[in-house]
């Protein structure tokens, strides 16, 4: 079913790259966060202690290195993109009413909605402060990349929310929403290092395209895990995407089928979804072929992401790291 | 009691200036907001239809003109600062649980907390997009001014929230909180036009100082109106600052007195404040002299704001407009 099987070597390479990126970015991230109001430190530290894989930070660092500069040229970009990502997580958790993330209480459930709003706002603002303080003329282009991507992400979140109260959406609408919600920021992450390093346009564009396709592939797999993944590994309650009436790719694809199961699935997905109905909806979505199609779509976009990297000359080691990370983040437990 | 009586001429001049600024900034603000996701337009339009005096936009335009450029040099700054201001209003209304603003339902009470969070995020991001798209080298300094002021404002909001659960704070802590909550953004507003116009540092600094003192004066008067103002004119429910245990200047000053009424006032302000207690608290705060002292503090800062304008050469008409606006916004119905 999957095109790429994740070899132990690729897995080890990606894990080592992510761990190295986390170490590289940690001191600068700590310094940045330390500038925030003392009144916010408790909630910020609570959230950041939850960790996260620092995928976006790694992409920003590798972006600089792939463009021929040292990873240090991408550090401010890595810090900024992590801050924006965490701002979006904190606000998303309020919006979705999620009480847990990475097996820890979310900021709003621990500190209240007001503080969680403010903490998110502070992190988003801090991201721009960090980037605009970079002593290079490229900071304007980098900051524009970041705010444009953030606005696309917000539009994706707005659609995601609006779609919850719609009974059906088209697959194109779903892909477009996910392009905003996930791809925009990943694309920006893997552009930022190259931008800050002053790389030529074709290099920045190829990296951005890699990030965009990677985002679609990543989100497709995330959607699959949101329905069939084990809560112990995803860190989310079982079936929360379905019970929140999220119009994810598997759901949208399944509902786009005109097959015999459609009326039953449609009725189930628009209901309250007690456990028996949840299980039945899961079976019907799988029977429609939507799970396989979503995984195939992820594989297509993974191919496109990797192909983009071959379009321009890139430093060999960082490029291999980008390949490993792409495979790693789209192969998670599917 | 008040140092400045607002003459009909000053009132007319300020009103005309604000109306002109609102007209100047409206087309660019509409274009900017029109770029946001269709899913957000309803909530954004609902909020913006509530109007507002566009004080910050006027300050940004006058800033450019006072520095010797045309007001058009300040338009992007005026749009950006209005967007940041409205982002903060929308998020503040969620945090404070305020259901009405300017006699209309707030975004969260009309559309829900999730959409209100997203709309605020979108406006804040849009502000930076607008400013960073300005085709001038000064955009970096302008954007840094805006994000630094936004971060100070957020810190002020965080303190404001944290202080609600503290029984007492010092007057210095209160002033510091209000400096962040209000002065930072006004100071930035009246710097932005001059920054974008490429004005020399002393000009930008004098305008920033005017804005900072104006912010403190404005907030002090706002605090007085929050306790003694008529709801029909303030647009806020009577005594909402007291019932939310807001540590405003009059409250902080009154509680800092060691007089005979202190134990009763302390008990009242930390209680539920039914109408009779609210009225009694109001009387006790007034008897402590805190109302007069807050107004005197506002007058002091108004003087300091106007004195800052005399420190550098400024274009005559815009300077007179800045003087009129300063008197206008600190004389409201007190």
Boltz contact constraints between the chains, C-beta under 6 A:
constraints:
  - contact:
      token1: [A, 37]
      token2: [B, 155]
      max_distance: 6.0
  - contact:
      token1: [A, 37]
      token2: [B, 158]
      max_distance: 6.0
  - contact:
      token1: [A, 39]
      token2: [B, 158]
      max_distance: 6.0
  - contact:
      token1: [A, 39]
      token2: [B, 159]
      max_distance: 6.0
  - contact:
      token1: [A, 39]
      token2: [B, 162]
      max_distance: 6.0
  - contact:
      token1: [A, 40]
      token2: [B, 158]
      max_distance: 6.0
  - contact:
      token1: [A, 91]
      token2: [B, 117]
      max_distance: 6.0
  - contact:
      token1: [A, 95]
      token2: [B, 114]
      max_distance: 6.0
  - contact:
      token1: [A, 114]
      token2: [B, 95]
      max_distance: 6.0
  - contact:
      token1: [A, 114]
      token2: [B, 161]
      max_distance: 6.0
  - contact:
      token1: [A, 117]
      token2: [B, 91]
      max_distance: 6.0
  - contact:
      token1: [A, 118]
      token2: [B, 157]
      max_distance: 6.0
  - contact:
      token1: [A, 118]
      token2: [B, 158]
      max_distance: 6.0
  - contact:
      token1: [A, 121]
      token2: [B, 154]
      max_distance: 6.0
  - contact:
      token1: [A, 122]
      token2: [B, 154]
      max_distance: 6.0
  - contact:
      token1: [A, 125]
      token2: [B, 147]
      max_distance: 6.0
  - contact:
      token1: [A, 125]
      token2: [B, 150]
      max_distance: 6.0
  - contact:
      token1: [A, 125]
      token2: [B, 151]
      max_distance: 6.0
  - contact:
      token1: [A, 128]
      token2: [B, 147]
      max_distance: 6.0
  - contact:
      token1: [A, 129]
      token2: [B, 147]
      max_distance: 6.0
  - contact:
      token1: [A, 132]
      token2: [B, 143]
      max_distance: 6.0
  - contact:
      token1: [A, 132]
      token2: [B, 144]
      max_distance: 6.0
  - contact:
      token1: [A, 140]
      token2: [B, 140]
      max_distance: 6.0
  - contact:
      token1: [A, 143]
      token2: [B, 132]
      max_distance: 6.0
  - contact:
      token1: [A, 144]
      token2: [B, 132]
      max_distance: 6.0
  - contact:
      token1: [A, 147]
      token2: [B, 125]
      max_distance: 6.0
  - contact:
      token1: [A, 147]
      token2: [B, 128]
      max_distance: 6.0
  - contact:
      token1: [A, 147]
      token2: [B, 129]
      max_distance: 6.0
  - contact:
      token1: [A, 150]
      token2: [B, 125]
      max_distance: 6.0
  - contact:
      token1: [A, 151]
      token2: [B, 125]
      max_distance: 6.0
  - contact:
      token1: [A, 154]
      token2: [B, 121]
      max_distance: 6.0
  - contact:
      token1: [A, 154]
      token2: [B, 122]
      max_distance: 6.0
  - contact:
      token1: [A, 155]
      token2: [B, 37]
      max_distance: 6.0
  - contact:
      token1: [A, 157]
      token2: [B, 118]
      max_distance: 6.0
  - contact:
      token1: [A, 158]
      token2: [B, 37]
      max_distance: 6.0
  - contact:
      token1: [A, 158]
      token2: [B, 39]
      max_distance: 6.0
  - contact:
      token1: [A, 158]
      token2: [B, 40]
      max_distance: 6.0
  - contact:
      token1: [A, 158]
      token2: [B, 118]
      max_distance: 6.0
  - contact:
      token1: [A, 159]
      token2: [B, 39]
      max_distance: 6.0
  - contact:
      token1: [A, 161]
      token2: [B, 114]
      max_distance: 6.0
  - contact:
      token1: [A, 162]
      token2: [B, 39]
      max_distance: 6.0
